[in-house]
Amino acid sequence: MDFIRPGTRICRRACNVKKLAPEVCVLSRSFFNTIRQKIADFGPDGKSTGYAWCSCGSLSKLTDPAGRVTEWKRDIEGRVTEK
């Protein structure tokens, strides 16, 4: 299992040009493994995106907030052979 440490917190203030809407602070969080590969994003709505990495350092699996999984298979030289 990867070591998880908190990532950078990003805060953006959203308001319209006329300053009629109140300021809203939207926070998102990212988590990284020990070799600084992103392993998870948590959006302001609480939904997450997960990332898995192969031993060659390439992205091997992505799980979107809806739970859909995309996987990439690679050959020995790291080229994508199947999605």
C-alpha positions in Angstrom: 0.0 0.0 0.0 1.2 3.5 -0.9 2.0 6.0 1.8 -0.5 8.8 1.6 0.3 12.4 2.5 -1.9 15.5 2.1 -1.4 17.4 -1.1 -1.7 21.1 -1.7 -5.0 22.8 -0.9 -6.3 25.0 -3.6 -8.6 27.9 -2.8 -10.3 29.9 -5.4 -12.7 32.8 -4.8 -15.6 33.0 -7.2 -17.7 36.1 -7.6 -19.2 37.9 -10.5 -17.8 41.1 -12.0 -20.2 43.4 -10.2 -19.4 41.8 -6.8 -23.1 41.0 -6.3 -22.5 37.4 -5.5 -20.9 36.4 -2.1 -17.4 35.0 -2.2 -17.3 31.2 -2.2 -14.2 29.3 -1.2 -13.9 26.0 -3.1 -11.4 23.5 -1.7 -9.9 20.5 -3.4 -7.3 18.1 -2.2 -4.7 15.9 -3.9 -2.8 12.9 -2.4 0.6 11.6 -3.6 2.6 8.4 -3.0 6.2 8.5 -1.8 7.6 9.0 -5.3 5.3 12.0 -5.9 2.8 10.3 -8.2 -0.7 11.6 -7.7 -2.9 8.8 -6.3 -6.1 10.7 -5.5 -8.0 13.9 -6.1 -10.9 15.0 -3.9 -13.1 17.7 -5.4 -15.2 20.3 -3.5 -18.2 18.1 -4.0 -16.5 15.3 -2.1 -16.1 13.0 -5.1 -12.8 11.5 -5.8 -10.6 10.5 -8.8 -8.1 7.7 -8.2 -4.9 7.0 -10.0 -2.8 3.8 -10.2 0.7 3.5 -11.5 2.7 0.6 -13.0 6.2 -0.2 -12.0 7.6 1.6 -15.1 6.1 4.9 -13.7 3.3 5.2 -16.2 -0.4 5.7 -15.4 -2.1 2.3 -15.5 -5.6 2.9 -14.1 -7.9 5.9 -13.7 -11.1 5.8 -11.7 -13.3 8.8 -12.3 -15.8 10.3 -9.8 -18.6 8.3 -11.3 -16.7 5.0 -10.6 -15.8 4.3 -14.2 -12.4 2.7 -14.6 -10.0 3.2 -17.5 -7.0 0.9 -17.6 -4.0 0.9 -19.9 -1.9 -2.2 -20.7 1.6 -1.6 -21.8 4.3 -3.7 -23.5 7.8 -4.1 -22.1 8.9 -0.8 -23.7 6.1 1.1 -22.0 3.9 1.6 -25.1 0.2 1.4 -24.7 -1.1 -1.8 -26.3 -4.6 -1.9 -24.9 -7.1 0.5 -23.3 
